[in-house]
Amino acid sequence: MTAKLRLDPCVSLWSGVNTTLWPDVAVNGDVFCSGVLTNTGVIDGDIFASSFLGSSSSKTGQQYATTGLSLAWPQLSIAGFTSHYDIEEISSGSISAQTFGPYEPVHICRRIGNLDLAGKLKSMVCCL
């Protein structure tokens, strides 16, 4: 017997505003977007969004409303991550053709403010 175990939900990309994922962007894990999520890339996971624009073939998981993501405990906050992991600040407002990680130990990649994912990105684990 074999099994593949993962945390569910396993949020890889969290956005508090309207977000567009371009054709070269692939997210391995679930996506939360409190605005409109426009996807022309690939999402290998579930989608929790106020509104989703994209084809059903661009995602492998299910689509849910943002209220479908219940994270009452443990509370999800930036402080909960920054106190346990090293932080990799993304200084530019637009990134493309860049590789983040893999980091050992694990890092959190974050940008305070808008971030344009404009091209091929690899190993981006979490954005807050």
C-alpha positions in Angstrom: 0.0 0.0 0.0 1.2 3.5 -0.8 -0.2 6.8 0.2 0.4 10.5 -0.5 -0.3 12.7 2.4 -0.6 16.4 2.4 -2.1 19.1 4.6 -5.5 20.1 3.3 -5.9 22.9 2.5 -2.2 23.4 1.5 -2.3 27.1 0.5 0.7 27.9 -1.7 -0.4 31.3 -2.9 -2.5 33.7 -0.7 -3.7 37.0 -2.2 -5.9 39.7 -0.6 -6.6 41.4 -3.9 -7.5 40.7 -7.6 -4.8 38.5 -9.0 -3.8 37.4 -12.5 -1.7 34.3 -13.1 -0.1 34.4 -16.6 0.5 31.4 -18.9 4.0 30.7 -17.6 2.9 30.5 -14.0 2.3 27.2 -12.2 1.2 27.0 -8.6 1.7 23.6 -6.9 -0.8 23.8 -4.1 -4.1 25.6 -3.2 -4.7 29.3 -4.0 -6.7 31.7 -1.9 -7.8 35.0 -3.5 -10.2 37.4 -1.8 -10.7 39.2 -5.1 -11.1 38.0 -8.7 -8.6 35.3 -9.6 -7.8 35.3 -13.4 -5.9 32.2 -14.3 -4.2 31.4 -17.7 -1.5 29.4 -16.0 -1.8 26.1 -14.1 -3.0 25.6 -10.5 -2.3 22.1 -9.2 -4.7 22.4 -6.2 -8.0 23.8 -5.0 -9.1 27.4 -5.6 -10.7 29.5 -2.9 -11.7 32.8 -4.6 -14.4 35.4 -4.6 -14.6 35.0 -8.4 -12.6 32.7 -10.8 -11.9 33.5 -14.4 -10.2 30.6 -16.2 -10.8 27.3 -17.8 -11.5 24.2 -15.8 -8.5 22.5 -17.5 -6.2 25.1 -15.8 -6.8 23.6 -12.4 -6.6 20.1 -11.0 -8.6 20.7 -7.8 -12.0 22.0 -6.9 -13.3 25.5 -6.9 -14.8 27.0 -3.7 -15.9 30.4 -2.4 -13.5 32.1 0.0 -15.9 31.1 2.9 -15.1 27.5 2.0 -11.6 27.9 3.5 -12.1 27.4 7.2 -8.9 28.2 9.1 -10.3 29.2 12.4 -7.7 27.1 14.2 -4.8 27.5 14.0 -5.2 31.2 13.0 -3.4 32.0 9.8 -1.3 35.2 10.1 2.0 36.6 8.9 3.3 36.6 12.5 2.6 32.8 12.7 5.0 32.2 9.9 7.6 34.9 10.5 8.3 33.6 14.0 9.2 30.1 12.8 10.7 30.6 9.3 13.4 32.7 7.7 11.9 35.4 5.4 13.0 36.1 1.9 11.8 39.6 1.1 10.8 40.2 -2.6 11.9 43.8 -3.1 10.7 44.2 -6.7 7.0 44.8 -7.6 7.4 42.5 -10.6 9.3 39.2 -11.0 9.8 36.9 -13.9 12.2 34.1 -14.9 13.4 33.8 -11.3 13.9 30.8 -9.0 13.0 30.9 -5.3 14.5 28.0 -3.3 14.4 25.3 -2.5 15.6 26.6 0.8 17.0 24.6 3.7 15.7 25.4 6.2 12.4 26.5 4.7 11.9 30.2 3.8 8.8 32.3 3.4 9.0 34.4 0.2 6.9 37.6 0.7 6.2 41.0 -0.8 4.3 43.6 1.1 2.2 45.3 -1.6 1.5 44.4 -5.2 3.5 41.7 -6.9 3.3 41.0 -10.6 4.2 37.3 -11.4 5.2 38.0 -15.0 7.0 34.9 -16.1 8.4 31.5 -15.2 8.9 31.1 -11.5 10.1 27.9 -9.8 9.8 26.7 -6.2 7.8 29.5 -4.8 6.4 27.9 -1.6 4.3 30.6 0.1 3.4 34.3 -0.5 1.9 36.4 2.3 
